[in-house]
Amino acid sequence: MLALLDSLKTPMVVSDGDGNMTFANRACCDLLGRSAKEIKDTNFCSVFTQPGQRGRAIENYLQLF
């Protein structure tokens, strides 16, 4: 299943219940400019938030699209 997710052109991450990312597909890695190894076990909020923006991270991210 992870191979299928990795081949998608839509950026995707898989996280555990605490928000720690266990998988990021190639499209997500390209978007973030980080490798899957760098992203793995990183908390979702720390990747998608700028300092001082914690509560608005997803809103800001979605505005890009």
ChimeraX commands (.cxc) that place a marker at each C-alpha (Angstrom):
marker #1 position 0.00,0.00,0.00 radius 0.5
marker #1 position 2.86,2.40,0.75 radius 0.5
marker #1 position 4.24,1.82,-2.76 radius 0.5
marker #1 position 0.87,2.89,-4.18 radius 0.5
marker #1 position 0.78,6.02,-1.99 radius 0.5
marker #1 position 4.36,6.83,-2.97 radius 0.5
marker #1 position 3.46,6.79,-6.66 radius 0.5
marker #1 position 0.61,9.32,-6.30 radius 0.5
marker #1 position 1.18,12.82,-7.62 radius 0.5
marker #1 position -0.81,14.26,-4.68 radius 0.5
marker #1 position 1.33,14.99,-1.61 radius 0.5
marker #1 position 0.38,12.60,1.19 radius 0.5
marker #1 position 1.60,11.82,4.68 radius 0.5
marker #1 position 0.70,9.07,7.11 radius 0.5
marker #1 position 0.95,9.85,10.80 radius 0.5
marker #1 position 0.39,8.07,14.08 radius 0.5
marker #1 position -2.12,9.17,16.72 radius 0.5
marker #1 position 0.34,11.70,18.16 radius 0.5
marker #1 position 0.87,13.43,14.81 radius 0.5
marker #1 position 4.31,11.93,14.17 radius 0.5
marker #1 position 4.69,11.22,10.48 radius 0.5
marker #1 position 5.49,7.63,9.65 radius 0.5
marker #1 position 5.46,8.06,5.86 radius 0.5
marker #1 position 5.62,10.83,3.27 radius 0.5
marker #1 position 5.27,10.13,-0.43 radius 0.5
marker #1 position 7.62,11.52,-3.08 radius 0.5
marker #1 position 5.21,14.32,-4.02 radius 0.5
marker #1 position 5.14,15.51,-0.40 radius 0.5
marker #1 position 8.93,15.31,-0.12 radius 0.5
marker #1 position 9.29,17.35,-3.32 radius 0.5
marker #1 position 6.82,19.94,-2.06 radius 0.5
marker #1 position 8.60,20.30,1.28 radius 0.5
marker #1 position 12.11,20.03,-0.13 radius 0.5
marker #1 position 12.95,17.28,2.36 radius 0.5
marker #1 position 13.71,13.58,2.08 radius 0.5
marker #1 position 11.38,10.91,3.43 radius 0.5
marker #1 position 14.07,10.08,5.99 radius 0.5
marker #1 position 14.10,13.71,7.22 radius 0.5
marker #1 position 10.32,13.76,7.52 radius 0.5
marker #1 position 9.88,10.34,9.20 radius 0.5
marker #1 position 9.11,10.59,12.93 radius 0.5
marker #1 position 8.81,14.37,12.68 radius 0.5
marker #1 position 5.65,15.86,14.15 radius 0.5
marker #1 position 3.16,17.06,11.55 radius 0.5
marker #1 position 2.83,20.50,13.17 radius 0.5
marker #1 position 6.58,21.11,13.18 radius 0.5
marker #1 position 6.79,20.53,9.42 radius 0.5
marker #1 position 3.71,22.52,8.43 radius 0.5
marker #1 position 4.09,25.44,10.85 radius 0.5
marker #1 position 6.23,28.49,10.93 radius 0.5
marker #1 position 7.29,29.82,14.33 radius 0.5
marker #1 position 4.44,31.88,15.76 radius 0.5
marker #1 position 1.91,30.39,13.31 radius 0.5
marker #1 position 1.07,27.15,15.16 radius 0.5
marker #1 position -2.71,27.54,15.20 radius 0.5
marker #1 position -2.97,28.62,11.55 radius 0.5
marker #1 position -0.56,26.20,9.88 radius 0.5
marker #1 position -3.06,24.14,7.92 radius 0.5
marker #1 position -5.08,27.21,6.94 radius 0.5
marker #1 position -1.94,28.88,5.58 radius 0.5
marker #1 position -0.89,25.70,3.78 radius 0.5
marker #1 position -4.25,25.27,2.08 radius 0.5
marker #1 position -4.20,28.85,0.84 radius 0.5
marker #1 position -1.32,27.84,-1.43 radius 0.5
marker #1 position -3.81,25.85,-3.47 radius 0.5
marker link #1:1,2 radius 0.2
marker link #1:2,3 radius 0.2
marker link #1:3,4 radius 0.2
marker link #1:4,5 radius 0.2
marker link #1:5,6 radius 0.2
marker link #1:6,7 radius 0.2
marker link #1:7,8 radius 0.2
marker link #1:8,9 radius 0.2
marker link #1:9,10 radius 0.2
marker link #1:10,11 radius 0.2
marker link #1:11,12 radius 0.2
marker link #1:12,13 radius 0.2
marker link #1:13,14 radius 0.2
marker link #1:14,15 radius 0.2
marker link #1:15,16 radius 0.2
marker link #1:16,17 radius 0.2
marker link #1:17,18 radius 0.2
marker link #1:18,19 radius 0.2
marker link #1:19,20 radius 0.2
marker link #1:20,21 radius 0.2
marker link #1:21,22 radius 0.2
marker link #1:22,23 radius 0.2
marker link #1:23,24 radius 0.2
marker link #1:24,25 radius 0.2
marker link #1:25,26 radius 0.2
marker link #1:26,27 radius 0.2
marker link #1:27,28 radius 0.2
marker link #1:28,29 radius 0.2
marker link #1:29,30 radius 0.2
marker link #1:30,31 radius 0.2
marker link #1:31,32 radius 0.2
marker link #1:32,33 radius 0.2
marker link #1:33,34 radius 0.2
marker link #1:34,35 radius 0.2
marker link #1:35,36 radius 0.2
marker link #1:36,37 radius 0.2
marker link #1:37,38 radius 0.2
marker link #1:38,39 radius 0.2
marker link #1:39,40 radius 0.2
marker link #1:40,41 radius 0.2
marker link #1:41,42 radius 0.2
marker link #1:42,43 radius 0.2
marker link #1:43,44 radius 0.2
marker link #1:44,45 radius 0.2
marker link #1:45,46 radius 0.2
marker link #1:46,47 radius 0.2
marker link #1:47,48 radius 0.2
marker link #1:48,49 radius 0.2
marker link #1:49,50 radius 0.2
marker link #1:50,51 radius 0.2
marker link #1:51,52 radius 0.2
marker link #1:52,53 radius 0.2
marker link #1:53,54 radius 0.2
marker link #1:54,55 radius 0.2
marker link #1:55,56 radius 0.2
marker link #1:56,57 radius 0.2
marker link #1:57,58 radius 0.2
marker link #1:58,59 radius 0.2
marker link #1:59,60 radius 0.2
marker link #1:60,61 radius 0.2
marker link #1:61,62 radius 0.2
marker link #1:62,63 radius 0.2
marker link #1:63,64 radius 0.2
marker link #1:64,65 radius 0.2
view
